[in-house]
């Protein structure tokens, strides 16, 4: 799309902005040409760089600044590709009324498309179904937020080990977000261990053995325990023990989860 066409006014002239900001749109991809005609700062907001770096590394050369929740990906580019500086900028959260976790109906929830194009997510959803009796679903945006408002723990799947919308949406709704440890991009927005729980292994991310399966499930239970510990004190470890049992673990696992709860930081 021509910049002149984009900025054309009703009198046949064209508007000269003080700054131009283009946000990547997931469904409608637009490439602007003629940006060199604008004598103002030009900013590109890259949303899905983990999937679109193949063309974004070229396109960002037309801009003065890149805003992105995936700044580590741009930092990893060869020096000759770092034409525009990349600054961390995640999409804003949603202002939601707080609901105490003891008043939430769902222990765990997951919203996302499950199909053959997402084999890792399909395996992830199968793990949640097997351990938690949870069926992943797709919902309109407002209905999804309403579900998160009523959910204690939100496990996150990252298709390319990236900081994604689900993390911010779940945290906005007060969920305990359990996410892969995606490194600096997560730490730039949240404090791991306090505001989100980051894990390093999960069944959906690789073909893991039973020991890793067990560890991943334990991390899930410990995330539940941490939420209860923060809200209601150590007595809630008993409720988390029941959650662990509901997730399909045996009594030995539940006892181990409760034992670990005694060492959780407040």
C-alpha positions in Angstrom: 0.0 0.0 0.0 1.3 3.5 -0.9 1.9 5.8 2.0 0.5 8.7 -0.1 -2.7 6.7 -0.6 -2.9 5.9 3.1 -2.5 9.5 4.1 -4.5 11.2 1.4 -7.0 13.7 2.7 -10.5 14.6 1.3 -9.2 17.7 -0.5 -6.7 15.7 -2.6 -3.7 16.6 -0.5 -2.0 14.3 2.0 -1.6 14.4 5.7 1.9 14.7 7.1 2.0 13.0 10.5 4.3 13.8 13.4 5.0 10.1 13.8 3.9 6.9 11.9 3.2 3.7 13.8 2.4 0.5 11.9 1.2 -2.5 13.9 1.5 -5.9 12.4 -2.0 -7.4 12.0 -2.2 -11.2 12.2 -5.1 -11.5 9.7 -4.4 -8.7 7.3 -0.8 -8.3 6.2 0.0 -4.8 4.9 3.3 -3.6 3.4 3.8 0.1 3.0 6.0 1.7 0.3 7.1 5.2 -0.1 8.0 5.5 3.6 11.1 7.4 2.6 8.8 10.3 1.7 7.9 10.8 5.4 10.2 13.1 7.4 9.1 11.9 10.8 9.9 9.0 13.1 8.6 5.7 11.7 7.8 2.8 14.2 6.9 -0.8 13.4 5.1 -2.8 16.1 6.0 -6.4 15.5 3.5 -8.8 17.1 4.4 -12.2 15.7 8.1 -12.1 15.0 8.5 -15.7 16.2 6.6 -16.7 13.1 7.3 -13.8 10.6 11.0 -13.0 11.1 11.7 -14.2 7.6 10.1 -11.1 6.1 10.3 -8.7 9.1 14.1 -8.7 9.1 13.8 -7.0 5.7 10.8 -4.8 6.4 12.2 -3.2 9.6 14.9 -1.6 7.5 12.3 1.0 6.5 11.7 2.0 10.1 13.5 3.9 12.8 12.3 1.8 15.7 10.8 -1.7 16.3 8.5 -2.3 19.2 8.1 -6.0 20.0 7.4 -8.5 22.8 10.2 -10.6 21.2 13.1 -8.3 21.5 15.5 -11.2 22.2 14.8 -12.5 18.7 15.9 -9.2 17.1 18.9 -9.0 19.4 20.0 -12.5 18.1 20.0 -11.3 14.5 23.4 -10.8 12.9 24.7 -7.3 13.3 24.2 -6.4 9.7 20.4 -7.0 10.1 20.0 -4.8 13.2 19.2 -1.7 11.2 16.5 -0.5 13.5 16.7 -0.8 17.3 14.2 -3.1 18.9 12.6 -2.1 22.2 10.5 -4.4 24.4 6.8 -3.6 24.1 4.1 -6.1 24.9 0.4 -5.6 24.1 -1.3 -4.1 27.1 -3.4 -6.2 29.5 -7.1 -5.9 30.1 -8.5 -4.2 33.2 -10.5 -6.9 34.9 -12.3 -7.0 38.3 -10.4 -9.2 40.8 -12.0 -12.4 42.0 -10.6 -14.3 44.9 -9.2 -17.7 43.9 -11.4 -19.4 46.5 -14.4 -18.1 44.6 -13.3 -19.4 41.2 -15.0 -22.4 39.7 -12.3 -23.8 37.5 -8.9 -25.1 38.7 -7.4 -25.0 35.2 -8.5 -23.8 31.7 -7.0 -23.6 28.3 -8.4 -21.7 25.2 -6.9 -22.2 21.8 -7.3 -23.8 18.4 -6.4 -27.5 18.3 -5.8 -28.9 14.8 -3.3 -30.8 12.8 -1.3 -27.7 12.1 -0.3 -27.4 15.7 1.0 -30.8 16.7 2.7 -29.5 19.9 -0.4 -27.8 21.1 -2.4 -31.0 20.3 -0.1 -33.0 22.5 -0.3 -30.3 25.2 -4.1 -30.4 25.1 -3.9 -34.2 25.4 -1.8 -33.9 28.5 -4.3 -31.5 30.1 -7.1 -33.9 29.2 -5.4 -36.9 30.6 -4.1 -35.3 33.8 -6.8 -32.7 34.5 -9.9 -33.9 32.7 -9.8 -30.6 30.7 -11.0 -30.2 27.2 -9.4 -27.3 25.4 -11.8 -25.0 23.6 -12.1 -21.9 21.4 -14.1 -18.9 22.6 -14.8 -15.4 21.5 -12.5 -12.9 23.2 -15.0 -11.6 25.8 -16.1 -15.2 26.7 -12.4 -16.2 27.0 -11.7 -13.4 29.5 -14.8 -14.3 31.5 -13.5 -17.9 31.7 -10.1 -16.8 32.8 -11.7 -14.6 35.5 -13.2 -17.8 36.9 -10.0 -19.9 36.6 -7.1 -20.4 39.1 -4.3 -21.8 36.9 -3.7 -21.0 33.3 -1.2 -23.3 31.6 0.4 -21.7 28.5 1.7 -23.3 25.3 4.2 -21.3 23.3 4.4 -22.6 19.7 7.9 -21.2 19.2 9.0 -20.6 22.7 7.7 -17.0 22.5 6.0 -14.4 24.8 2.4 -14.6 23.6 -1.0 -13.1 24.1 -2.2 -15.8 26.5 0.4 -14.8 29.2 -0.8 -11.2 29.4 -4.5 -12.1 29.1 -4.3 -14.7 31.9 -2.3 -12.5 34.2 -4.8 -9.6 33.6 -7.6 -11.9 34.8 -5.6 -12.8 38.0 -4.8 -16.4 36.9 -1.6 -18.1 38.1 0.0 -18.4 34.6 2.1 -21.6 34.2 4.3 -21.0 31.1 7.4 -22.4 29.5 10.6 -20.6 30.6 11.0 -18.3 27.6 13.9 -16.3 29.1 14.5 -12.6 28.8 11.3 -11.7 27.0 9.2 -13.1 29.9 11.4 -11.5 32.6 11.1 -8.1 30.8 7.3 -8.1 31.6 6.9 -10.3 34.7 8.9 -11.5 37.7 9.1 -15.3 37.2 8.3 -17.1 40.4 6.2 -14.3 41.8 3.9 -13.0 38.9 4.1 -16.1 36.7 5.4 -19.6 37.1 8.0 -20.7 34.5 8.8 -24.4 33.9 11.5 -25.9 31.8 10.0 -29.2 30.8 6.6 -30.2 29.6 5.2 -33.2 27.8 4.0 -31.1 24.8 7.5 -29.7 24.1 9.3 -32.9 23.4 9.2 -36.7 23.7 10.0 -36.8 27.3 10.3 -39.8 29.6 8.0 -40.6 32.5 10.3 -38.8 35.0 10.0 -35.6 33.0 6.2 -36.1 32.8 6.1 -36.4 36.5 8.2 -33.3 37.0 5.9 -31.3 34.7 2.8 -32.4 36.5 4.4 -31.6 39.9 5.1 -28.1 38.6 1.5 -27.7 37.8 0.5 -28.7 41.3 3.1 -26.4 42.8 1.7 -23.5 40.8 -1.7 -24.3 42.4 -0.1 -24.4 45.8 1.6 -21.1 45.3 -1.7 -19.4 44.5 -3.3 -20.8 47.6 -0.3 -19.9 49.7 -0.4 -16.3 48.6 -4.1 -16.0 49.3 -5.0 -18.0 52.2 -1.9 -19.4 53.9 -0.3 -22.8 54.4 -3.6 -24.5 55.3 -4.6 -24.4 51.6 -1.9 -27.0 50.8 -4.6 -29.6 51.6 -6.8 -28.1 48.8 -3.9 -28.2 46.4 -3.3 -31.8 47.4 -6.8 -32.6 46.2 -6.1 -30.7 43.0 -3.0 -32.9 42.4 -5.1 -36.0 43.0 -7.8 -34.7 40.6 -5.1 -34.2 38.0 -4.7 -38.0 37.9 -1.6 -38.4 40.1 -1.4 -41.1 42.8 -1.3 -40.6 46.6 2.5 -40.6 46.6 2.6 -37.7 44.2 0.0 -35.8 46.2 2.1 -36.2 49.4 5.2 -35.0 47.5 3.4 -31.9 46.3 2.2 -31.1 49.8 5.7 -31.6 51.1 7.1 -29.1 48.6 4.4 -26.6 49.6 6.1 -26.2 53.0 9.1 -24.7 51.2 7.3 -22.3 48.9 8.3 -18.7 49.3 5.6 -16.2 50.3 
